[in-house]
Amino acid sequence: MPTITIDGQPLQVPSGITVLRAAEMHGIAIPKLCDFEHLTPYGGCRLCVVEVQGSRMLQTSCTIPVTEGMEVLTDTPRVRRARRLVLGMLFGERNHFCMFCQVSGGDCDLQDAALAEGMTHWPIQPPWKPYLVDASHPYFVLDNNRCILCRRCVRACDELVGNRTWGMASRGAETILTADNGLPWGESSCIKCGTCVEVCPTGALIERHSAYQGLSAQTEAVPGLCVGCSVGCGLTLRVRGNRLVRIQSRWEAPANRGLLCEEGRLRPFYETRQRLDTPLVRRNGSLQAATWKEAWERIAGELRASAEKTAALISTRLPAENLAAFARLFREGLHAPMVACLEEGYPTHPALERDLTPERRATLEDLRSADGVLLIGADLVNRHPVAGFFLKRNLPEKTRLILCAPSDNPLSGRAHVRLEASGAAMLSTLRALSKGVRTAILSGDEAISKAAGILKSSRAPLIVIGRGFTGEADEASVAALLELAGNCGAKILLLYGKANSRAALAYGLQTRFATEGMQAAFVLLGDDRPGNSLARRLREVPFVAVQAAWHSELTAQAEVVLPAPLWTEQGGHYLNLEGRLQEARAALSPPEGIHTTLETLQRLALLLGVPLSLEWRAGLGDLVIG
C-alpha cells in the first residue's frame, strides 16, 4: 500500500485508487459534482481540483491515481479560487435560482458546494436563455435549465443499467441532455428504473411524485427490501409523518448494489386498487363489515369442519416467518391436503434442486463477472430487471451471450448466438452443446458450434435458468444441463419467482395445487396481485377466506375477507435467489385496526386448538449463504 500525504497527513491507501477516493476514505472532504463512486472517473466539472507537489497545473483528484510519496494539498488559496471560479461559471450558465428548486435546502450538490465555499451570489450574469423542459415521462421531469452537463445520468444509464438511453445534443452553451437522439423522454427506450434521477446532483432530473414533498433531512431513512422478484434488492424508504415520500437506492446493498427497477422504486406510488381497511363477512349474499373476532371465528369454524378438504394458499411476497407458520399450521396442525404457494412450483424443478450442488450454484456476483452466459428460458429484462442490468451493461464488449429463449425475448438483439430450442428440442440442444464443449469436433449446426466455442473459451462461464426451462424440462433435460455445466466448468444461476420463492421451496410450499373437491380455501394474499385464473379456480369452492390488502375479483367472491398490511408496513426475513437471507423493517404503521398476517395465523391456531411454533430459521436449512 502506497503512503501519500494529504494536507500534511501521512496516509496509507490502497494501490490504484484516485486521490479523491483516498481523501474520502480518511474523512477529508473534497467537493465534487461529476464524480460518483460507482461510475468511471470523468473529470468534467473541475471542482475537485487539488495541488500536487511537482505539478505546475491543478489536478482533478477524481482522475489522478495515487503514487508512492505523493503530496497533495486540497484547501490552498489557489485551489479555493479555482473552485469559486468553476462554481461561478456553473451558476451563471443557466437557471439555478435555488429558491424555486425542489432539491434546494440539502439535496443539491451544486448548492451545497457553493455554500461550503461561502458564496452568497453568483458573480457572472446568467444569459436568461430558456432550455428544453421535457415533461413527457409518466414518472419524471427533465429540466435542462438546471442541468450542469456533468453526464452522471448518461454514464449511469450506460455503465450501471446498460440501457444507453441518454446522450447529449448540440455543442457548447447550447448542449442539452436528450433521450435517444432527440425523442421525448416518455417515448424513448427508457425502462423507468430511475437510476439517472438518483445520481443527478441538481434538480435537472426529478421525480413527479416526490417533488416538494420533503428533503432528505426532513424524512426518516428506513432500510428495506423490494418484495417484487427474487433478486432481493435493498432500498431506502424515505418516510415523513407515516407517509412514504420516496424510494431511494441503497448503494451498499449486497444483492443489487443500489440499482432498482420500476417495480421497486416507483410502482408503490401509483397503486390504483382500493385498499381494504375492515374485515368483511358475507351475510344475505353480500359482504358486510364485521369485527375481527367474528371474522376469525367464522374462518376457524369452516376450516375445522372441512379440514380434510381444505386448500391453503400463500403469497411468496410475504416474509419467511409467515411462510413457516402457514405451512406448520395447515400441514402439521390442520392436516390440510393442499398447502402451497400461489406460484405452484413453476419457477422450480425438483430434480434440478436435488442434484445441483452448492459448488455449482451461482450468485449474482457470478452474473456480474461472467464473460460467457447461456440464458435458457429466462426473461431477465422483464421478470428480474436488476439482474438484467448486470448482464446488459456487459454486452457485447465484456460478455458474450448465448440466448436459448423465444424470439420475442428483449435480449434477442444483443445475443451473440441464438438457439431455437423449447420442449422436446431442449434435450437434443443441451446434448449437442455438451458434446461440442467436450470434443473438438464441430457440429453441423453453425449456431451450436459457435455457442459451444463461447462456453469452452470463457474464463467464467455461467448458465442462467428461468421458468421457461424449469416449467417444461424432464429429468433427462436436467441431467443434460448438469453435464453441460460440468463439461464447460459453468456455474448455474436459478431464477426464482417472487421475493421469498426460495424460502417457500424450503418450507415445502412450491407444489402445484388443485382445488377440485375442496370445501374450503384460505388464501393469505398480503398485498400481492392475484391472477384472474386464481379467482376462477376458487369459484367452485363453497367457502373461501382471504386476507388481502386490496380489493380484487378474488375478495369479491370470498365469504370472509380480512384486511392486510402492505409490504412497507410489516417486517420479516427474505431469502433471495442466491440464498442471501435479508431482513426488512417495517417503515410505516398500518391503518388503525389492521392485524398482520402472522397475527391472523396465531389467532386461527388458538381458535383451532393447534399449537403453533413461530420458529422459522431452521426450515431454511443450508440454503442460506454467508
Secondary structure, DSSP 8 states (H G I E B T S, - for coil): --EEEETTEEEE--TT-BHHHHHHHTT-----SS--TTS-----S-TTEEEETT-SS-EETTT-B--TT-EEESS-HHHHHHHHHHHHHHHHHS---GGG-TTTTTS-HHHHHHHHTT--S-SS--------EE--SSSEEEEGGG-----HHHHHIIIII----EEEES-GGG-EEEETTTB-GGGSS-----HHHHH-SSSSEEETTTTTS--GGGSEEEEEE--SBTT--EEEEEESSSSEEEEEE-TT-TTTTT---HHHHTGGGG--S-B--S-EEEETTEEEE--HHHHHHHHHHHHHHTGGGEEEEE-TTS-HHHHHHHHIIIIIIS--SEEEETTTTTT--HHHHHH--TTTB--HHHHHH-SEEEEES--HHHHSHHHHHHHHTTTTTT-EEEEES-TT-TTGGG-SEE----TTHHHHHHHHHHHHHHSS---SSHHHHHHHHHHHH-SSEEEEE-HHHHTT--HHHHHHHHHHHHHHT-EEEE--SBTTHHHHHHTT--S----TT-SEEEEEEET----HHHHHHTTT-SEEEEEESB--HHHHH-SEEEE---GGG--EEEE-TT--EEEE---S--STT---HHHHHHHHHHHHT-------SGGGGGG---
